[in-house]
Amino acid sequence: MRTLELTVVNPSGLHARPASLFVEAAARFASRIMVENLDRGSRPVDAKSILMLLTAGVQRGHRIRLSADGPDEEEALAALRELVEAGLGEGSAVEP
């Protein structure tokens, strides 16, 4: 099992469209992938379930922990890291 911690940089966090993109990306991998909102202290949720991901309440600036366990865990985390760091289709908002 591999883990990775990231900060969500896009304006709306993991809500609606960004969460949908995240779930679609996670679903491409065979590994079990979990997301934990470290700022809210939420329990890990299934990254392949839009409903579970929305319950984590991830907002812009929140730290998340991704964990992947399976045959393609490294590839899964690399792809999800790239997606989150690129702003989940929204870019990143920079504070003035």
N, CA, C and O of each residue as an XYZ file, in Angstrom:
384
protein
N       0.850     -1.185      0.000
C       0.000      0.000      0.000
C       0.889      1.239      0.000
O       1.906      1.297      0.691
N       0.487      2.210     -0.778
C       1.190      3.490     -0.882
C       0.247      4.607     -0.422
O      -0.970      4.515     -0.584
N       0.832      5.661      0.155
C       0.038      6.826      0.546
C       0.710      8.091      0.031
O       1.896      8.110     -0.298
N      -0.091      9.140     -0.026
C       0.367     10.417     -0.558
C      -0.485     11.507      0.075
O      -1.701     11.355      0.185
N       0.139     12.606      0.492
C      -0.607     13.743      1.025
C      -0.484     14.917      0.061
O       0.598     15.223     -0.439
N      -1.627     15.571     -0.188
C      -1.699     16.696     -1.112
C      -2.554     17.805     -0.516
O      -3.338     17.569      0.403
N      -2.400     19.003     -1.038
C      -3.282     20.116     -0.702
C      -4.130     20.417     -1.927
O      -3.609     20.553     -3.034
N      -5.430     20.520     -1.726
C      -6.359     20.795     -2.818
C      -6.280     22.280     -3.150
O      -6.464     23.124     -2.273
N      -6.005     22.604     -4.422
C      -5.757     23.991     -4.811
C      -6.862     24.619     -5.647
O      -6.884     25.838     -5.819
N      -7.773     23.816     -6.167
C      -8.816     24.399     -7.030
C      -9.869     25.120     -6.196
O     -10.056     24.784     -5.027
N     -10.558     26.100     -6.768
C     -11.487     26.950     -6.013
C     -12.624     26.225     -5.289
O     -12.996     26.633     -4.188
N     -13.183     25.168     -5.871
C     -14.349     24.544     -5.232
C     -14.039     23.220     -4.545
O     -14.966     22.524     -4.131
N     -12.780     22.849     -4.410
C     -12.439     21.611     -3.714
C     -12.960     20.394     -4.459
O     -13.070     20.406     -5.685
N     -13.281     19.344     -3.714
C     -13.807     18.121     -4.326
C     -15.326     18.134     -4.276
O     -15.939     17.341     -3.560
N     -15.924     19.027     -5.030
C     -17.366     19.162     -5.105
C     -17.804     19.087     -6.561
O     -17.091     19.556     -7.448
N     -18.956     18.509     -6.809
C     -19.599     18.441     -8.122
C     -18.652     18.018     -9.237
O     -18.167     16.886     -9.236
N     -18.383     18.903    -10.180
C     -17.583     18.544    -11.366
C     -16.174     18.075    -11.004
O     -15.744     17.047    -11.527
N     -15.432     18.770    -10.137
C     -14.091     18.278     -9.797
C     -14.120     16.881     -9.160
O     -13.255     16.051     -9.439
N     -15.102     16.631     -8.318
C     -15.212     15.308     -7.691
C     -15.515     14.247     -8.740
O     -15.004     13.129     -8.667
N     -16.344     14.598     -9.713
C     -16.660     13.664    -10.789
C     -15.409     13.308    -11.585
O     -15.196     12.139    -11.910
N     -14.582     14.298    -11.902
C     -13.326     14.045    -12.609
C     -12.395     13.157    -11.786
O     -11.734     12.268    -12.324
N     -12.351     13.404    -10.491
C     -11.503     12.628     -9.599
C     -11.948     11.174     -9.567
O     -11.122     10.267     -9.667
N     -13.255     10.948     -9.426
C     -13.811      9.592     -9.376
C     -13.557      8.859    -10.699
O     -13.186      7.685    -10.701
N     -13.758      9.552    -11.809
C     -13.502      8.939    -13.122
C     -12.047      8.516    -13.247
O     -11.756      7.434    -13.756
N     -11.136      9.356    -12.788
C      -9.711      9.019    -12.855
C      -9.393      7.829    -11.954
O      -8.654      6.930    -12.357
N      -9.935      7.814    -10.756
C      -9.690      6.714     -9.816
C     -10.240      5.394    -10.346
O      -9.635      4.340    -10.147
N     -11.377      5.450    -11.014
C     -12.042      4.242    -11.510
C     -11.235      3.548    -12.614
O     -11.481      2.378    -12.904
N     -10.300      4.231    -13.218
C      -9.479      3.626    -14.278
C      -8.474      2.615    -13.736
O      -7.861      1.876    -14.506
N      -8.303      2.578    -12.429
C      -7.285      1.727    -11.823
C      -7.912      0.565    -11.058
O      -9.001      0.684    -10.496
N      -7.200     -0.554    -11.050
C      -7.673     -1.755    -10.350
C      -7.481     -1.639     -8.834
O      -8.209     -2.271     -8.069
N      -6.527     -0.854     -8.409
C      -6.226     -0.724     -6.979
C      -7.393     -0.133     -6.205
O      -8.202      0.621     -6.747
N      -7.465     -0.488     -4.933
C      -8.424      0.141     -4.018
C      -7.825      1.492     -3.635
O      -6.687      1.566     -3.172
N      -8.604      2.565     -3.834
C      -8.109      3.919     -3.577
C      -9.030      4.595     -2.562
O     -10.252      4.593     -2.715
N      -8.432      5.166     -1.537
C      -9.177      5.834     -0.482
C      -8.706      7.280     -0.368
O      -7.557      7.601     -0.671
N      -9.626      8.155      0.080
C      -9.326      9.573      0.295
C      -9.713      9.930      1.723
O     -10.792      9.568      2.192
N      -8.829     10.639      2.406
C      -9.088     11.080      3.775
C      -8.852     12.582      3.846
O      -7.801     13.066      3.427
N      -9.825     13.324      4.374
C      -9.685     14.769      4.569
C      -8.979     14.985      5.904
O      -9.586     14.817      6.962
N      -7.717     15.352      5.861
C      -6.926     15.506      7.077
C      -7.332     16.726      7.887
O      -7.154     16.738      9.105
N      -7.873     17.749      7.245
C      -8.277     18.953      7.968
C      -9.585     18.768      8.728
O      -9.797     19.413      9.755
N     -10.438     17.922      8.253
C     -11.707     17.660      8.935
C     -11.646     16.419      9.806
O     -12.555     16.157     10.594
N     -10.578     15.663      9.662
C     -10.456     14.440     10.442
C     -11.473     13.385     10.038
O     -11.885     12.563     10.857
N     -11.873     13.412      8.785
C     -12.860     12.443      8.313
C     -12.226     11.065      8.163
O     -11.010     10.931      8.027
N     -13.064     10.067      8.191
C     -12.557      8.720      7.960
C     -12.275      8.567      6.467
O     -12.855      9.288      5.655
N     -11.398      7.647      6.096
C     -11.126      7.424      4.671
C     -12.387      6.973      3.943
O     -13.180      6.192      4.469
N     -12.559      7.480      2.722
C     -13.719      7.112      1.899
C     -13.236      6.575      0.554
O     -12.122      6.866      0.116
N     -14.080      5.802     -0.080
C     -13.778      5.199     -1.375
C     -13.688      6.273     -2.449
O     -14.653      6.998     -2.688
N     -12.531      6.376     -3.097
C     -12.305      7.396     -4.128
C     -13.060      7.108     -5.412
O     -13.119      7.959     -6.299
N     -13.636      5.922     -5.523
C     -14.367      5.551     -6.729
C     -15.867      5.759     -6.579
O     -16.643      5.404     -7.466
N     -16.271      6.338     -5.445
C     -17.689      6.605     -5.176
C     -17.907      8.111     -5.032
O     -17.391      8.732     -4.103
N     -18.668      8.686     -5.948
C     -18.928     10.130     -5.899
C     -19.624     10.512     -4.598
O     -19.287     11.530     -3.993
N     -20.589      9.708     -4.161
C     -21.313     10.039     -2.928
C     -20.390     10.008     -1.716
O     -20.448     10.897     -0.867
N     -19.547      8.999     -1.632
C     -18.633      8.917     -0.493
C     -17.610     10.060     -0.532
O     -17.267     10.633      0.502
N     -17.137     10.377     -1.718
C     -16.159     11.454     -1.843
C     -16.753     12.793     -1.412
O     -16.082     13.586     -0.751
N     -17.990     13.043     -1.779
C     -18.644     14.296     -1.383
C     -18.827     14.388      0.130
O     -18.805     15.487      0.684
N     -19.009     13.247      0.812
C     -19.179     13.280      2.267
C     -17.905     13.692      3.000
O     -17.963     14.086      4.165
N     -16.756     13.604      2.328
C     -15.491     13.997      2.966
C     -15.389     15.508      3.134
O     -14.584     15.979      3.938
N     -16.188     16.282      2.393
C     -16.220     17.734      2.563
C     -14.913     18.433      2.260
O     -14.536     19.367      2.968
N     -14.216     18.005      1.229
C     -12.915     18.585      0.897
C     -13.103     19.926      0.200
O     -13.746     20.018     -0.846
N     -12.527     20.964      0.802
C     -12.593     22.314      0.243
C     -11.201     22.772     -0.164
O     -10.196     22.134      0.146
N     -11.174     23.893     -0.866
C      -9.886     24.474     -1.276
C      -9.011     24.696     -0.039
O      -9.468     25.202      0.986
N      -7.752     24.307     -0.165
C      -6.800     24.478      0.924
C      -6.739     23.306      1.886
O      -5.828     23.236      2.710
N      -7.693     22.381      1.800
C      -7.668     21.212      2.682
C      -6.563     20.256      2.247
O      -6.245     20.128      1.065
N      -5.991     19.589      3.249
C      -5.000     18.552      2.992
C      -5.729     17.208      2.923
O      -6.575     16.902      3.762
N      -5.388     16.423      1.919
C      -5.980     15.098      1.797
C      -4.879     14.052      1.773
O      -3.753     14.309      1.347
N      -5.237     12.864      2.245
C      -4.328     11.723      2.151
C      -4.972     10.723      1.199
O      -6.105     10.289      1.409
N      -4.241     10.366      0.160
C      -4.680      9.334     -0.764
C      -3.921      8.062     -0.424
O      -2.718      8.098     -0.166
N      -4.624      6.947     -0.426
C      -3.952      5.659     -0.266
C      -4.443      4.737     -1.362
O      -5.619      4.741     -1.724
N      -3.522      3.950     -1.880
C      -3.852      3.007     -2.941
C      -3.210      1.672     -2.599
O      -2.067      1.608     -2.146
N      -3.967      0.614     -2.825
C      -3.489     -0.723     -2.530
C      -3.894     -1.634     -3.674
O      -5.080     -1.886     -3.888
N      -2.911     -2.127     -4.406
C      -3.222     -3.019     -5.511
C      -2.126     -3.035     -6.556
O      -1.052     -2.469     -6.351
N      -2.395     -3.680     -7.669
C      -1.361     -3.900     -8.673
C      -0.868     -2.644     -9.389
O       0.247     -2.624     -9.909
N      -1.690     -1.600     -9.418
C      -1.300     -0.371    -10.121
C      -1.325      0.839     -9.189
O      -1.632      1.955     -9.609
N      -0.999      0.601     -7.918
C      -1.096      1.657     -6.902
C      -0.206      2.858     -7.198
O      -0.627      3.998     -7.004
N       1.010      2.620     -7.663
C       1.915      3.739     -7.948
C       1.395      4.593     -9.094
O       1.425      5.822     -9.022
N       0.920      3.947    -10.146
C       0.373      4.668    -11.297
C      -0.877      5.445    -10.894
O      -1.084      6.574    -11.338
N      -1.708      4.836    -10.052
C      -2.942      5.492     -9.602
C      -2.625      6.763     -8.831
O      -3.209      7.815     -9.092
N      -1.700      6.667     -7.880
C      -1.360      7.852     -7.086
C      -0.707      8.928     -7.936
O      -0.949     10.116     -7.722
N       0.117      8.530     -8.897
C       0.761      9.518     -9.773
C      -0.286     10.259    -10.602
O      -0.201     11.478    -10.754
N      -1.256      9.549    -11.132
C      -2.298     10.176    -11.950
C      -3.175     11.099    -11.118
O      -3.523     12.195    -11.559
N      -3.536     10.657     -9.912
C      -4.389     11.484     -9.055
C      -3.631     12.699     -8.538
O      -4.210     13.776     -8.398
N      -2.349     12.538     -8.255
C      -1.519     13.688     -7.841
C      -1.520     14.739     -8.947
O      -1.725     15.925     -8.687
N      -1.292     14.301    -10.163
C      -1.254     15.221    -11.299
C      -2.587     15.951    -11.453
O      -2.613     17.157    -11.700
N      -3.684     15.226    -11.308
C      -5.014     15.820    -11.442
C      -5.273     16.869    -10.357
O      -5.755     17.963    -10.652
N      -4.955     16.537     -9.111
C      -5.179     17.467     -7.995
C      -4.276     18.689     -8.132
O      -4.734     19.818     -7.960
N      -3.000     18.475     -8.438
C      -2.061     19.597     -8.557
C      -2.386     20.506     -9.729
O      -2.030     21.685     -9.719
N      -3.069     19.961    -10.752
C      -3.470     20.765    -11.914
C      -4.789     21.499    -11.666
O      -5.230     22.272    -12.517
N      -5.422     21.269    -10.521
C      -6.635     21.995    -10.171
C      -7.933     21.302    -10.551
O      -8.978     21.949    -10.622
N      -7.886     19.994    -10.798
C      -9.111     19.224    -11.048
C     -10.006     19.856    -12.103
O     -11.226     19.909    -11.946
N      -9.396     20.329    -13.169
C     -10.152     20.920    -14.264
C     -10.543     22.361    -14.052
O     -11.132     22.971    -14.945
N     -10.237     22.926    -12.902
C     -10.596     24.320    -12.604
C      -9.378     25.236    -12.517
O      -9.522     26.454    -12.416
N      -8.200     24.663    -12.555
C      -7.003     25.460    -12.307
C      -6.866     25.695    -10.817
O      -7.561     25.065    -10.020
N      -5.988     26.585    -10.440
C      -5.827     26.895     -9.019
C      -6.004     28.390     -8.814
O      -5.549     29.207     -9.613
N      -6.659     28.716     -7.752
C      -6.861     30.135     -7.421
C      -5.693     30.575     -6.550
O      -5.355     29.919     -5.565
N      -5.095     31.667     -6.916
C      -3.971     32.206     -6.152
C      -4.459     33.439     -5.407
O      -4.989     34.379     -6.000
N      -4.267     33.411     -4.106
C      -4.660     34.553     -3.268
C      -3.760     35.752     -3.588
O      -2.554     35.583     -3.767
N      -4.327     36.952     -3.661
C      -3.498     38.141     -3.916
C      -2.599     38.460     -2.740
O      -1.839     39.427     -2.788
